[in-house]
Amino acid sequence: MASWLVCCWVFFVQVLSFVAKTKGGKVPAIIVFGDSSVDAGNNNVISTLLKSNFRPYGRDFEGGRPTGRFSNGRIPPDFIAEAFGVKPNVPAYLDPNYGISDFATGVCFASAGTGYDNATSDVLNVIPLWRELEYYKDYQAKLKAYVGDKKAKEILTEALYLMSLGTNDFLENYYTFPTRRSQFSVKQYGDFLIGIARSFITDVYKLGARKISLTGLPPMGCLPLERSTNFMHHSGCLEKYNNVALDFNGKLGAMVAQLNKELPGLNMVFANAYEILDNIIRQPSSFGFQVAGVACCATGTFEMSYLCNQENPFTCMDANKYVFWDAFHPTERTNQISKVPAVIVFGDSSVDAGNNNFIPTVARSNFAPYGRDFAGGRPTGRFSNGRIATDFISQAMGLNPTIPAYLDPAYNISAFAVGVTFASAATGYDNATADVLSVIPLWKQLEYYKDYQNRLKAYMGEIKGNQIISEALYMTSLGTNDFMENYYSMPGRPSQYTPGQYEDFLVGIARNFVKELYGLGARKISLGGIPPMGCMPLERTTNIAASYDCVERYNIIALEFNDKLKNMTVELNKELPGIKLVFSNPYFVLMNIINRPSLYGFQVTGAGCCATGMFEMGYACGRTRMFTCTDANKYVFWDAFHPTERTNLIVADYMVKNVLAEFK
């Protein structure tokens, strides 16, 4: 059968950074041209066999409905539109369910199976690129009639235009049919396509487009269909096709540079997704995937469109484990490219993944039953029955499902390049807090980070290393120990400060820490607040006079401290050019869970799962404790101090959706 189309990716990092340089980053609409990598359903209403408006396509889309997108869920333009705050999905222009009121903020003219070359669209009778341009002209007329000439011109000028095509020209046309091969060498054919791309962009520019993202080719020799036929190399990637993609991408990049010089006011980027997709395919586990050689749908070797259907019994259950959905197209998770290349963590036991395992301290959890619900049922040093919040956040950003501890010898710089935690259980902002149980103080975590920077640059190169450092998401989570383990447990600090003065003292340390991180290149920082610490089982256990209810004076301290941290983030965002500092406050979401546990599926809030759940943590929460619960999912807390994996997931999901979404 004919080999045709694959995915093309759009880099959020490149797209967003270029838009940020133009008119304050204003994007009123997303306008899309291309092939099946970005077709939202135009092929549903034309006479072609190339369709995907049936299950299991769309099974993970809103409502579990097939839309004509060649994916189990959403595709790159949808995520890009959402990232700009426009809307969660970009509709197809030919879809009768939508009208100009919908298209005013985003519209897709793409057609699966098309290419730059008209001969490519003829193969499966789909919409050629010139016809997509005609639809765009029709759209312009409708838009002007709907919002008026002035507003329409503003929308068309400020809109972000996405182009994603070219793979079909090679796989569906050049390497499948003899006509173009008899006319052009592969390099000449690439030049022929570049000429068409140049003319198309010039035409769109004349029609008002100024912000354009042009997507290059993926490593098309690594698509499951191409690998399944590569018997001579044990179903490995077909490097001949990959080399063609690299050569063509080089020409596209040069053309983009030339047009930016030639066309006044044009801001065009070349979104070259080849390297990142190649890395994911060759090292899937580093990105949280399990399968890259075959796809989820059917046998995953050659099926797409009608061969990928509801009747096939081999389709996988969980597409998130797969890089590819069908033999040509990525899964929704692969499409959701994050603009965050790494998650870098500082803090205490809420985010420690095991650093304390490798220092002389009693503040450890590298023994059962800790980690019993972690992969393999193994204790890692996380103070939880499973994963912690930063693990879930990393996965939500499209990175690894877990973030390793920097001191863990089982990991190296290749793993740390996409995520690392320097956190140490029982530490705080105050050095005196770290001294209580001989753990890693915050200043030492920063020293480890400096060492990490040197190792990263040696591994990735100076340019790539600096890019990761500036684009990474930095997360901090500490402060609770400063109050519960230090101020309210030891005599030193209360003799020096009132509670309010101690809060100010800690905020000053936090301010200096953020400024030091900024000085080292960090720009995207999430500063974590402290939870309702008076509601931890350990504190409730001792609150006998109030019938074991939450200790309100501790909660009031948490609220006061969080307000001061939040105010500090506002000040630093004004003070430090280019910083994006957000305040991630877990207080209210946790308090809501504690006050209304049944709404979240919990049964127990006043005690932890481990041992009696009243005062045990660390070594007191050990394998021999006979009272440990059998199902931690019913409990808000795992031990007397720390949440269960399920609570961590809920908090992480809240933070991603309500605070960290701008970083995705």
N, C-alpha and C positions, 0 to 999 in steps of 0.2 A: 504494500500500500504506500501511498505518498507520504513522505515525511514533511510535516508542516508545523508551523509555528511553535514558538516557545515563549517563555516569560522574558520580559525585560523589566528591570528594576529602576526605581527612582530613589535617589539618595536624599533622605530628609536633611542631612547635614548640609549638603551642597545647595539644595534648593532653598532652605530656610536662611542660610547665611547670605546668599546673594540677594534674596528679597529684602532682608533686613537693611541692606545698603541703599534701597530705593524707596524713597518717599515714606520712610518710617515703617516699612514692612507691611503696608496696607494691601490687603488682597480681598476684594469684594466677591470674586468668583474664581472657580477653577474650570478651565476649558481644555478638553482633552482630545487629542488626535492619536490614532495608532491602530494596533492590532489586538489580539485576544488578551494580551497582558493588561490592557486597560479598557476593553470593551465591556460595558455594563449591560448589554442586551440588545444592541442594534440589530444583530444578526437574527434575533427572534422574529423579525417582521419582514425579512427579505427571503427570496427563494434560494436557499443554500442548504446543503447538508451539514454545514459547520455550525452547530448549535449546542447549547448546554442548558437549555431551559427545562430541565427534568432532573429528578433526583438520581444519584445522591449529590449532584452539584447543588450548592447552596444549603447543604444540611446544617451548617453552622452559621448561616446568615440569619439575620433577624427574622424570627418566625419560622426558621427552618425551611425557607422557600427558595427554589431555584429561580434565578433572575436573568440568566444568560451570561453571568460572569463565569469564567472558566476557573473556578475555585470552589473549595468547600465553604467559603465565606466571602469576606471582603477582599478588594484588590487595592493596589497602591494609591490610585487617585482618591479612594474613599478615606484612607488614613491621612492623606495629605490635606484633604478638605477639612477633616476633623481637627487636625493639628493647627490649622489656621483659624479655627473657630467658625468656619463657614457652615458646614453641615456634615453629618456622618456618612452620607452616601452621595455620589455624583450620578445622576440619572442619565439614561440613554436618550438621545434626541428623538429617536423614532418610537419610543415607548409611548403608546396612547394614554397611559395612566398619568402622564405628566404634561404640564403646559408651560407657557413662558414664565409664569410666576415662579415655577420651580427652577427653570433653566437660567433665570436671571442671576442666580448665585452659583451656578455650576452646571455644566452640560458635557456630555461625552458623545463625540462623533465617530469613535473608533469602531472598527469592524474586524472580528476575528478572521485570520487567514489572509489579511491584506499585507501590503508592503510598500516600499517606495516605487517599485516597478509595477506598471499597470498589468504586465503579464502575470505577476504573482497573484493579483486579485482575481484574474480570469480562471485560475486553476480550480477554485471552488466557488466561483461566481459570487464573490463578496464585494463589498464597497471599496472601490479604489480610492487612493489618497486624493486625487483631484475632485472626486465626488464628495469626500468629507469636507473639502474646502467650499464646495458649493452649498452644502448644508449650513456651514458656518456663515456664509453670506446671507442665507435665508434667516438664520438665527439673528443676525445683526438687525435686519429689517424689522423682525418681530419685537426685538428688544427696544428699538427706538420707538415703535408704536406703543409699547407698554409703559416705558418710563420716561419717554421724551428724549430728544436728541442729545441734550447736554448731559443728562444722567447716564445715558447709554454710552456716550463717548468716554465718560469717566470710568465706567465699569470695564469697558473693553481695553482701555489703556492700562488700568491698574490690575486687571486680572492676571492670574498666573496660568500660562499655557504649558501643558505637558504633552510631549511627543514621545511615543514609545513604539518603535517598529524597526524592521530590518532583518530579523532572524528568518522570517518566512522567505524573504528574497533568496536566501542561500539554501535553506533546508527544504523548502517546499517547491522552489523553482529551479535555481541554478544546479543543484546536485541531484534533482529528481527528473528533470526534463532536459533534452539535448539542445534546445534552441539557443538559449543564452550561452551555453558552453561552446557552441559552434561560432559564436560571434565575439566572445570575450574570454580572455584568461581570467582567473579568479581575481587578480589584482585590478585588471581593467574593468571588471564588473563592479568591483568596489568603487572605483572612480566614477563609473556611470551612476551608481546609486547616490554618491556624494553630490553629484551635479543636480540630481532631482531634489535631494534634501535642501541644498542651497536655494534652489528656485522656490521651493515651497515656503521656506522660512522668510524669504524676501517678500513673497506674496502676502503672508500673514502679517508681516511688518507693515506693509503698505495699507493693510486693512485696520491697523491700529495697535497690534500687539507689540508690547515692549518688554515683558518679562516672560522669558521662555526657558524651559528646562528640556533639554534634548537627551534622551536616554540612549546609551550605547548597547552593544550586544552582550549577552551573558556568555559564560563558557559553554557554548551550545553543544560541544562534544561531550559534555557531562550530563546531558538530559537522559533520563531513563531509556527512552526509545533508541537513542544512539548507542548507549552502553550495551543494551540488550543484543544489538547486532554486531558488537565488536568482539567476536569470538576469539580472534587471534591474540587479543590482549586480555583475556579472562574477564571480559565485560568491564574493562576499565574505561576511562574517558577517551574519546576519540580526539587525539591531540591535533590532528589535521584541521578539524573544524574549530578547535580552540584557537589555533594560530591565525586562522582567517578572522575570527572575532577580534583578536588583539590588533591585527593589522588594520581592520576596518575602524575600530575604535580610535586608533591613532589618527586616522584621517578625519574622523568626525571631530575630534578634539581640536585639530588644527583649523578646520573649517569654522568652528565656533569662535576661536580666537580672531580669525580674519573678519568675520561678520560683525563682531563687537567693535572692530575698528572702522569698518566701512559704513555701518548704519547708525547714524546719530541717535543717541538715546536708547539704543538697544541694550538690554541687560540679559544676556543669555548664558546659561551654564551647561556644561556637558556633564551629565550624571552618569559617570562610568561605574557601573555596578559589578564589573567583571571580577575584581579582586576579592570583594567581600563574599560574593556568591561562591567563588571558587574555594575560598577558605571554609565556608560552611559545608560545602559538598565534601571536601577532603578531610575536614575535622569536625564532623557533625556534633560529637559529644561536647565539644567546647562551647557550643551554642545551645545546648539542651535538646538536640535532636538525637534520635537513635538510628534512623534509616535514611540514607541518601542515594543509594544505588537503584532502588526501585521506588515506585510511588504508592500512595495509599489505595487508590481506586483500582479495583479488579486485581489482576496479578501485578500491576504496577510496572510492567515492562514495555507494553506497546499501546495500551488502551487510552483513548480519550474520546470526547464527544459521545456518540451513541454506543461505543464499545465500553464506555464507563457508565454503566446504568444500574438501576436499582436491583435488577435481577441477578447481578454477579455476586456470588457468595464469598468471594475472596477479599472484598473491600475491607480495609482495616477499621477498627473501632475508634481509634484515637488518632486523628490526623495531626495533632500537635507533635507527635513523635517523628513525623515525616517531613523532609525538606520539600518533596514534590507531592502534589495532589493527584494528578494524572501523569501520563508519560511525558508531558511537555510543560505543565504549569505548576507553579509553586502552591503550597498550602497557604491558607490565610495567615498562619503564624510566620511563614517565610516572607510573605508580602509586607507584613507589618515591620518594616525596617525601622529600627530605632536610630535616632540621631545621637544616642548615648553609646559610645564605644566601650565603656567600662563603668562599673560602680565601685567606688572606693570609700571604705567605711572606717570611721573612728568612733570609739565609745566604750561601753561597759558590757555587762552580761546580756543585755537585751540584743546585742549585735555581735558578740564574741562567738566565732565559729571554732574556737579551740586553741587560741594563742596561749591561754593559761596552762594548757597541757605541758608546755615546754619551759615553764619557769617554776621556781621553788615557792609554791603557794598552796594553801589548803582550799582556795577558791576554785575548785574544779568540778567537772561533771562528765569526765571521760570514762564513765562506767554505767552499767545497767542499773535502773531502768531508763535512764536518760537515753534518748535516741532510739527507743524501741520501735517508733513509727517512722524513723528515718529510713532511707533506702538501705536495704540489707539488714535493717534492725540494729544498726551499730551506733554506739555512743561516739560522738565526735568532739565533745567539749562544748556543744551548744546546750544552754540551759533550757531544754525543752524536750518533749517526747519526740519531736521531729524537726522540721525546718523552722527558721525564725523569719521575722518580717523582711529583712534585707534580702534573703533568698528569694522570697516571692516577688519582691520589687525588681530584682535582677531579671527574673524570668519574664515579668510583665514588660520589661524594657527590651525583650527579644534577645537577652543574653543568657548566661548559664542559669540553670535552676538552683544552683547553690554557689555561695561565695566562699572561697577557701581562706583559712587563716594564714597570715604571712609567715608565721614561725613553723608551720607544719611542713616537715621535710618531704612529705608525700607529693607536694606541689612545687612547681618551678615557675620561672618568669613567663613561660608560655601560657600557663593557666592564669597567673596574676594579671596578664595584659588585658583581660576582659573583666576582671573583678578581684578585689582583695580586701580583707578586713584586718585592721591593725588593733581592733578593739580588745580590751582586757576586762574580764569580769571583775567587779568590785572596785573599779576605778571611778574617778570623777574629774571635775574641772580642777578641784583643789588637790595639790600634791599631797597634802596631809591625808586625804581620803585614800589614795593609793597606798600610803604607808601602813594603813591599818592591817591589811592582809598581804602586804608585800607583792603588789601587782604592778602592772605597767602604767606609769603615770602618763598623762596626756602629752607632755613634752617629749617623752620617749617614743610615743606613737608617731609623733611628727618626725623624729629622727629616723625611724624605720621607713617612713614615707619618702624621705630624702634619699635613702639608700635604694628604695624601690624605683624612684625616678632614674637614678643612674643605671640600674640594671635594665630598666625598660628601654632607655635610649640605646644602650649597648646591644640589646636584642632586636629592637625594631628599627634602629637608625634614629638620628637626631630629629629629622623632620616628622616622621611618623610618631615617634615618642612624644614630641611636643604637641602634636595634634590630639593624641589620646588624652594627654594631661589637661589640655584646655577644654576638650569636649566631654570629658568624663563627668558623671554625676557623683558628687561628694556628699556623703551622708554622715551626720553625727547623731549620736543618741547617748546622752549621759546627763547626770545631775541628780538623779534619785539617791545614789549612794552618798553624795555630799551631805544630804540631809539625814537620811535614815541610818547610815553606817557611821557617819562622822559627827555632824552637828548635834544630833539628838542622842548620840551614844557615847561620845568622848567629851572630856571637860575642856579641851583646848579652845576650840572655836567659840563656844558660848561665852567664854570669859573675855573674848575680844570683840564679839559682834552681837548685836541684836539680830533676830531672824531677818528683818528687813535689810540690815546692813550686810549680812552674810549673802543674801540674794544679790545685792549690788556688787559685792566682791566677786561672786561667781560669774555674773554677767560681764564684768570687766575682763575676766580670764577668757570667757567665750568670745568676746569682741576681739581680743588680741589674737586668739587662735584663728578665727576666720580671716583676719587681716594677714596673718602669716601664710595661711593656705593660699590666699589671693596672690600674695607676693611670689609664691612658688608656681603660679600658673593656673590655679583653680578658678573657674568662673561660674560653674553651676553647682550651687551648694544648698543642701537641705539641712537646716538646723532643727534638730528634734527637741520637742518639749518633754516635760515629765508627766507621767500618768497620775491618776487619782491615787496617790501612794497611801492614803489613809484607808483605802479599800482592799489593800493586799491582805491575804489571809493571815500573815504574820502579825499585822497591826490589829486586825479585827479580833484575833485570838486573845490579845491582852486588853481589849476594850470591854471588860466585864461589866463596868458600871452602865454602859449603854447597850447592854444585851448583845454584845459582839457585833455591833454595827460598825460602819466605817468611822474612822477617827477624823472628824471634820477639821480639826486644826491643821492636820497634815495636808488635807485637800486644799484648804485655804492657802497654805504656803505654796502648793503646786500651782494654783491659779495665779497667785501674785507673781511668782517666778516666771511662769509662762508669758504673762503680759509684758514683763520687762524684756524677755527674750524677743518677743514679737516686735516691740518698739525698737529694739536694737537692729533687727533686720531691716526695718524701714529706713533707719538712719544710714546703715551701711550701704544699702542700695543707692542712696543719693551720694554717698561719699566716695565709693569705689567705682570708677568708670568701667562699664562692661560686665559688672557682676550681676548674676541672677541668683539672689539669695531668697529662699522661701522658708517659712516657718511651718514645720510639720508638727502639729499639735495632736497627740494621741488622747488627750484628757477626755474630751467629750464623747468620742466614739467608744472608748472603753467604759466610761461611766454609763453610757446608754446600754451597753451590753450587760453591765453589772446590775443595773436597775431593772432591765426588762429582758432577762436571759432567754425566756421562752420564745421571744420574737426572732432570736438567732439560733434556736435549736439547742440551747444549753439547759441543763437541769440544776447544776450546782455552781454557785458563785462565792460562797463564804469560805470554802475550803479548797485546797488543791487536790489533785489526783494522787500524788505520790505520798506514801505513808499515811499518816492521819490527815495530812493536808493542812495542818494548822500552823506549824512552825518549822517543818523540815525543808531543807534545801541542801545542795552540795552533798557531802558525805552522809548527812543525816537522812537524805533521800536515796537510800541504797537498795541493792538487790534483795537484801534480807528483810526489808520492811514488809510485813505480811498484809498490811491494810491497803496497799496501793490498789487503786481502782483498775478494772479490766478495760474500760472504754473511756479514754481521755477526751473523746469528742463531746462528752456530756458536761465537761468541766471547762470553766473559763480559765482557771489557773492549773498549771501542771504541778508546781511545787508551791511553797508558801510565798513565793516572791515573783515567779515568772509565769507568763501565759502559756497555754497549750499551743500546739501547732495550729489548731483550728482558729483560735483567737488571733494568733499572729497573721493568719491568712486574711481574716476579716479586716484587721487594722491596716494591713498592707494594701488590700484592695481599695479601702477608703482613701488612703494617702495617694495612691496612684491616680485615682479618678478625680480627687478634689484638690490635690496640692501639686503633684508631680506631673500631671498631664501635659503641662507646657514643655516638659523636657523630652517627651516621647517623640 
